[in-house]
Structures are given as C-alpha cells and as structure tokens.
C-alpha cells in the first residue's frame, strides 16, 4: 500500500511540474504526461514495468474515455459517413502494413516481425485523438466525426488481428478446427451488439428513470453499468475499448447522458493521465540509441506518409481541403494498440524485443509530435494549403460541404447555432430577416437544411468558408463559437477585409473580451452572464437598426 502512494506521488508531481511548462508553451497536456513517463524510464525512481499503479489504473482511464465517447455518438451521422470512413480506414491499413513490411525488411528485420511492425504502423491512437478533440472542442465537427469513425474501424481491425494472432499460432494452417475460435469470436461480436441494442431500448431506460431522482445514485449506476458491460465484453474475448464504448452507446439516447458525462469527466482525466505516463515510460532510451535509424524512418512515415494516404482516399468523396487536412493531421501517429500487437508477437516468439522497443519509441515520439502539430493546425494549414489543394476534387462536392450560390444583401451571419446561437436562428427565421448560418456540427447543419435555412458546414478557422459567407454584403456578424482562436481570427479577418458589418463575438472571460474589443469587435458576449434571450432582444432592438 505504501508503494502505491509513493508511486502516485511521484507520477502526479512529475506530471504537474512538466504540465506547467507545457501549458506556458501552449501545447496539449498529453505532451507533459508522455514526457513524465519518459523521465521515469530514465531516472528509475521505481520500475514502471512492475508498477502496481500502471498495472490496472490506465485501463480504467481508457474505459472512461470510450464510455463517454459512446454516449456522445450519433449513429445516424456515422452511418451517413460510413463509406468514406470504411474505405479510408481499410485502405490505409492495407497500404501501411505493406509499406511497413517493406521498410522493416530493408532495415534488416525478419519477415515475420516485419509484418508485425507494418501492422503496428497502420493504427492511429484513439485515446490521443479523442483527448485532443475534446480539448479543442472539435469532437462534433465533420473532421472530428471522420477521425472518430476511422479510429473505431481501425480499433475493430486491431482487435480482430489480435484475436487471429492468438487463435492462429498455427500461422497458415487454416483447417476447420483452427477456424472455430475465429467463428466463435464473430458470433460473440454479433451477440454483443444485439445485447447493447436490446438493453438500451428495453432495460436501461427504466432503470435510469428510477435512479435519476438522486444525482449521486445516477452517477453510481452509470459507473456500475460501464464496469458490468465492459467486464462482459472482456470475458467474451474483446478489449476494454470495445466494451466501454458499447456501454456508452447504450446510454447515448438517455435523457440523462449530459449529467452522467459531467460527473464522469474528472475521473476520466485522472486515470487518463496515468495511462499517458505509462505509455511514455515504455520507451527504452538505451534501445532507441541503438535502433535510431528504424525509429526515425517509422516516425517520419507516421507523421508524413499516413496523412498523405488519408488525404488521397478521403479526397475521392469530395471533402473540402480544410476537412481533408484536419482529418489527416488528426491521424498522424501510431496507436497504443500497435504496442499491444508487438507485445503479443513477442510473447508468441514471432517478433523480437528490439521490434517492440522500436514501436514503443515511435509511439511516444509520434504522439508527442502529432499533438504539437494538431495544436498548431491553423497556422500549419495556412502554409501548406497549396499542397492540400492538389488533392481536392473540383468535380465532386460532399453533400455536407455544398456552397450557397445565391447572392445575399444586408444579411445577418450566425456562426454557431447550438445553445446560444439556436434561439438567434429561430428569431431571424421567424421574423423573415435574411441570414446565413455556419456551423461545424454536421447534425445541426442537416437539421437546419431540413428547416429551409441557408447553412454552410465549416468553422471560422477556414479562410475559404469565410468567402462563402459573403461577409462584404453582411449587416451583422454574430459568432457564438467556443473556440477563442477562431473568434480572434474572425475579427482580424473582418478588419483586414474592411467589413462594415457590426461584429458580435463570444469571449471566455473579461481578459479575452478586452482582447477581442482591441482587435475590432463591436460587441462581446459572455454566455455565463448573457442569455440567448438577451442576445435576441439586442438584435431586435439595437443591432439590426
């Protein structure tokens, strides 16, 4: 027991201290946690490989993350994006596995472990990408949903690969007897999905209706459900990732999912910190110094070649270059599953410990590098947009990314049509005031189109989408977007274009409010102090006159 507290004190102290530095540099906190893990592997205050806290707690963090993501998932949107998601995921896995095999063979690895290295190179990190999307509040965006969908397909393929490795130690002996475990796995998977649907529709709704009278009991019941269903999935031979995700999906339609999410998030953050520290601690500095050519080549492939593959495949479906760029950049690292695949290969005697060391080092470096790149994605996009333009198709446009051809005069622009912007849109439509909406949530875009509203998919960080808003002809521009960098960029762009419309933007706090006013915003709203109804009243009485 003493060891657990000692190890937790060291891990959390390191994470906090490095986190302060990383925060000052405006980088994602996941970088700090990974560096804390690398520091542990160097200093060896305790052995991370036999640590009690790293044996179980990181898995709980993963379970909570996927549980929350499952609750936020709208299967209708995933179904609408099914074709590009499946083709991009499967296509990239095949290409990267073959390329990884070829590269590893050239670097002197044996054929079998070259296959393992190629397969490990093919997967991107679900946990890292989801954490970064949550931090940037981009999970509901089109590129967020594309990234999430691709990652889920990759996770399913990774789990299938792990099961096949475990089942077929007999490599190419494909008799009926050897196929039985795989057929059993497929049957279990179908049964698990069917069970999720039945429980969601007929059982869970009644249970949560009864416990919802107490917030504490609601939270406890949700956690209980998560662990029960995840345990069932693990017992059937699936991973914690799949079990926790399906447990969340079962609650996605529950009216109480927002309360549950709010309570679970602090727990998720704590356990997830331990997961990233553990991941960083798996990198062996001694092996990295010996095997650096292989580590360098594989890292460059993950950061450069994989995004290009995604760009090429997703471009076939007519997505705009901004969506292509953001989705591809999100997937520019290797996965924690990659380490598991190599670990299983080592245990089966089909891969060497050196191959595992290479994959661990590539994992840490690629995750740190991609996290930094994603945090500066807006600046990077401006630089490489001519290159991305090469992939964009001019003859096809995805249905979500169609443009408004009609010319607008003296119209109002509403950026963000959710909690604050929704009532504004309702008012403008009711009063028949000409307006156009921009939102980066595909579900909201589809809903508004069904109502006959002129709406564009996109965000203020995409200069191309701003052209489609016809800002030069606008009378009033209102941004309720939560991304502060986007709001600053919007105000600066309006000033650069000498836009005459009144500009109303959202701020996080008073300091940010002053900064936006200094940039040229006419009015700044703080949602904590200003309600949507007040905003509508101001539009009615002042801003449109």
N, C-alpha and C positions, 0 to 999 in steps of 0.2 A: 504493500500500500504506500509506503514511504517513497518507493521508486516512482510510482505513478505521479505523485505530487511534484517530486523533484524534476521529472522529465517534462511535465506540463509547464512548470515554472520556466524552464529553460526555453522550450519551444515558443511559448507565448511571449516571453521577454524579447527573444530574438526577432520574432515576427513584428512586434510593436516598434522596436527600435529601427529596424530596416524599413518598416512601413512608413515611419515619419519622414525618412529620407526620400523614399519613393513618392510619397504624397507631395513633397516640396517640388519634385521634378515633374509633377503632373502625369505620372504613369499609373497604370492599373495596379491595385494592391496584390494581385496574383503574382506579379513580379517579385514583390517583397517576400511572399511566402516561399516561392521557389528558391530564392537566394538564401533564405533562412535554412532551408533544407540542405543546400549545397554547403553552407557554413558548418552544419552539423556533421556532414560527411568528411569535412576537412579537419575540424578541431577534435571530434570524437569525445565530447563530454559524456556521451553514452552511446551505445551501439544501436543505431536506428533499425538495423535488420532484425534485432531480437527485442525491440522495444514493446512494452505492454500497450502503450497508448497508440502505437502505429499498427497494432495487430487487428484492432476492431473499429476504433473510432472513425478513421477516414471513410470506411464503408458506410457508416451511418450518415455522414455528410453527403455522400453520393446519393443515398436513398432519399434524403430530404429534398435535395435539388430536383431529382427526377419526379418525386411526388408532387412538388409544386408545379413543375412544368406540365405534368399530366393534367393538372387541374386547369391550367391556362389554355390547354389545347382545344382548338375548334376543329373537329374532324372534317367539317364541311370545307374549310379552307385548305387543309392538307389534301383532300380529295380533288379539289379544283386544281391544285398544283401537282397532282400525282405524277403525270407523265414526265415533266422536266426533272422532278425530284428523283424518280426511279432511274431514269436514263443517266442523269449526271452522276449519281452515286455508283451505280453498277459499272458504267463506262470508266469512271476514274479509278475504281478498284482494280479492274482488269488491266488498264494501261499501266498504273503504278506498280502493280505486282510484277508484271512482265519487265518493266523498266528497272525496278529494284533488283530483280533476279539477275538481269544482265549486268548492272553496275556492280553488284556484290561479287559475281563471278569474275569480273575483270579485276576486282580488288583482292582476289585470292581466296575467297570463301568457298567452301564445298557446296555442291549443288543443292543438297537438302537444306542447309542453313541459309543459302541464298534465297530459296523460296520463302523461308520464314521471314527473312529481312525484307523481301519485296512485299509480302503480305502486311508486315508491320508498318511499312512506309505508306500503305494505301489508306489507313484510317486517320481521321481527324478527331480532335478531342472534344467530345460532347460537353464535358464539365467546364472546360476552359471557355468555350464559345458561349455557352449559356450564361456563365458568370459575367463575361464581358458585355453580352447583350443586355443583361439585367442592369448592369452598372450604367450603360449608355441609354437605357430605357428604349431599346430598339427591338425588343422581342416581338412586338406586334407589327413591325414593318414587313414589307414584302421580302426584303433580303433576309430579315430575321427568320421569317417563316420558311423560306427556301433553305437557309442554312440548317435550321432545326430539322426539317423534313429529311434532308440529305444525311444528316448525322444519325437520325433514327434508323434509316435504311442501312447505313454503314454499321451501326451497332448490331442490328439483326444479322448482317452478314458475318460480323466478327464472332458473334455468339455461335452461329452455325459452323463457322470454321473451327472454333474451339471444340465444339462437340464432335465434329468429324475427326479432329486430331486425336481426341480422347477415345473415340469409338474405334477408329481405324488405325491402330498401331500396326495393323497389317497392311499398311500403305496401299498396295494395288490389288489386294485380294478382295474382290467385290462380290463374293458369293452371297446367297440369300441370308445366311446366318449372320454374316458381318453387317448386312444392311438393316437387320432388325432394330438395333438401338437407334439408328437414324430415323427409321419409320416411326418408331415409338416417340421420338422427340417431336416429329411433325404432328403426330396425333395429340400429344400433350399441349403443343402450342395452340392448336385449334381449340382444344378444350379450355385453355386458359382465357383466350379471347372471348369465347362464348360465355364463360362464367362471369367475366367482367361485365358484359352487357346485361346478363340476367340480374346480377346483384345490383347494378346501377339502377335498373328500371323498376325492380320489384321489392328490393330489400332495404338498400341503404337510405333511400328517400324517407321511408317510415321511421327508421332508427334515428336519423339526424333531426327529423321533425320533433321527436320526443326530447332529445338531449339539448336542443338549441335554446331552451329556456335559460340554461346556465352556460355562459361563455367558457368557463373553466372546464365544464364537462364536455362541451362541444370540442374543445381543443384536445382533451384527453382521448375522446372517442375517435377523432380523426387520426391521431398518432397510433392508437391501437389498431385501427383499420389498416394503416400503412404497414405496420410491422407484421400483422397477421397475413395479409395478402403477399407481401414480399417473402415471408417465410414459406408460404405455399409454393411460390414460383421457384425459390431456391431448392426446395425439396423435390420439385419436378425436374430439376436439372438446368434451370435458367439462371441468369445472373441477377444480382441485386438491382441493376439498372432497369431491366425489363419489368421485374416485379413491382418496384416502386413507381415506375412510370404508369403502368396499368392501374395501380391503386389510385393514382391521381386522376387518370382518365375517368374512372368510375365515379368520381366526385365532381367532374367538370361541369355537369349540368345542375349541380346542387345550388340552391339559392344562398347557401352559407359558405360557399367556397372563398369569398373575399375575407370573411372573418378568420377562416382557418389559415389562409395564406399569411395574414398579418401576424398571427401568433407563431407560426412555424418558422418564419424567416430568420429571427435571431438565432434559433437553434441551428438552422442550416448554415449560417455564416460561421459559427464557432467550429462545427465539425468539418466544414469545408476547408477552413484554414489548416487544420491538421492534415487533411488529405494532400494539399499542395506542398506543405512542408515535407511530408513523407515522400512525395514524388521527387522533390529536389534532392532528398538525401540518398536516392538510389543511384545518382550519378557518381561513378568512381573516377576521381581525378587522376589516379595512377594509370588506369586503363586508357583514359582519354588522351594522356600524353603519348602513349604508345600507338594508339589506333586513330590518331587525329586525321589522317587522310580520309579514312572511311567516314568518320563523323562529319567532316567538312562537306564531303560530296553529298551525303544523305541530307544534311541540313539545308544545303542550297537547293536540293531537289524539293524538299518540303516547302520551303519559303517561296520558290520561284516557279518550278515546273508544275506543281499541283494546282496553284491558282490559274495558270495558263490553260491547263486541261479543263478546269471548270468553266473558264471564260468561253472556250471553244464550244463546249457541249451546250451550255445554257443559252448561248447566242442563237442557237438553232430555233429557239422558241420565241424570239422577238423581244426579249427583255432589253430595256434601255441600258446604256453603258454604265450609268451610275449604279443600277441594281446589279449588273454583272460584276462590277468592281467590288462592291461591298460584300456580296456573297462569296466571291472567290477569295478575297482577303480574309474573311472570317475563318476559312477552312485551311489556312496556310500553316499547319503544324501537324505533328503526329499525335496519336491518341494514347491514353493510359492503357487502352486495350492492346496497343502494339507491344507494350512491355509484358502484358499477360500472355499474349501469343508466343513471344520469345521464351518466357519463363516455362510455359508448358512444353515447348520444344526442347529446352534444356533438360527438363525432368524426364522426358521420353528418350533422351540421348540422341535427338535428331538435330540439335544445334549446340554450339559451344558457348561457354560462359562469356567469351570475348564478344560474340554476336549480341548477347544480352547487354553487355556493357556499352557497345556501340549504340544500340537502340535507346538505352536509358539516357545517354549523353545527348543524343539527337533530340529526344523528347524534351529534356529540360531546356536546351538551347533554343529549339524551335518554338516552344511555348512562350519563353521569355521574349524572343524576338517578335513573334507574331502579335503578342499582347501589346508591345510598344507600337508596332506598325498600325494595329487596329485603333489605338488611342489617338494616332495622328492621321487617321484615314482621310479626313477632309483636306489636309494640307497635301498629302501624297496624291490624292485624286487630281488636284489642280495641275500637278506636274506631269502625271503620266496619262492624262485624258486623251492625248493624240494617239497613244498606243492602244488604249482601250477601244477607241473609235474604230480601229481596224476590225474588231470582232463584231461590232454592232451591225445588225442587218437592217437595210433600208426598205426591203420589200415586205417585211412582216413585222407587225407590232403586237405584242401580247395584249389581250383584252383589258387587263388592268392598267396598261400604260398608254392608252389612246389619248390623243390630244383634243383640245377644243378648237374647232376650226372657225366657229362663229366669232365675229368681231364684237367686242364689248366696249361700251362707253359709259363713263361715270358709274362704274360698278364698285361693289364692295368685295374685297378679298378676305376670306376667312381661312387662316392656316391652323388646322387642328379643330376637329368637330366632335370631340368627345365630351367630357364632363362640363367644361367651361364653354367650349365653342358650340356644343349641341344646341342649347337654348338660343344662341345668336342666330344659327342657321334656321331654326324654327321660326323666329321672329321675321327674318328677312324674307323667307318664303311666304309666310302668312301675309305680310304687307306688300308682297309683289315688288320688292326692291331688287333691282338687278345685282346679282352677286355670283361669285365662283368660289368653290371650296377646294382646298388642298389638304390631304391627309395621307399619312403613311401606313395606316392600318387598312389592309385590303378588305376586311369585313365591313368596316364603316364606309369605304368607297362604294362597295356593292350595294349596301343599304340605301345610300344617298342616290345612287343612279336609279334604283327602283322607284324612288320618290320623284324622279324627274329633275333632280338637282344637277347643275353643271359642276362636275367634280373631277379633280385630277389626283392621281396617285403620285406621291413624292414627298420630299422634305426640303426645307429651306437651305440645306447644305448642298443641294444640286443646282448649279447655276442654270442648267438647261431648262429645268422645270419652271424657274422664275420667269423665263421668257414666255412660257405658255400662259402665264397668269395675266399677261397684258397689263403690267404694272403702270406703264406710262399713261394709260387711259383711266386708271382707277381713281375713285374719290376717297376711299377709306381702306386701309390695310390693317387687319387685326390678326395678330399671332398669339394663339394660346398654347403654342408648342412648349413642351417641358425642357427641351434641350437649349440651354442658355447660349452655347456657342452658335447654334443655328439662329437664334434671335439677334445676336450681335452681328452675325454675317448678313442677316436680312436688312438690318438698319444701315449697315455700311454700304450694302449694295444699292439700297434706295438713295442714299446720299450720293454715291458715285454716278448713278443714272439721273440724278436731279429730279427724282419723283416728287410731284406736287401733292400727292395724296397725304392725308393725315395718317400717322403711323402709331398704332397701339400695340404694345408688346407685353409679354409676361416676364416677370422677374422672380428670382428665388428669394431675395431679401433686399433690404434697403440699400446696401452697398452696390449690389448689382443693378438696382433700379437707377441709382445715380450714374452708374457707368453707361447704361442704355440711353439715358437722357443726354449725357455728354456726347454720345455718338450721333444724336439727332432724333431720337424718338419723341413724338409729341406727347404721348401719354404712356404710363407704365402701370400695369395692374399686378397686384399681389393677391393670388387666389385665396390665401389664408385670411385676407382682410376684405376682399371684394367678391361678392357672389355673382353668379351668372346673371341673375335677375337685375342686379345693379348695372352690370355691363350693358344689358339690353336697354335699360332705361336711359343710360348715357347716349347710346346710339340713337334712340328715338328723339331725345330732347336736344342734343348738342352736336354730335359728331357728323351727322349727315346733313346738317343745315349749313 
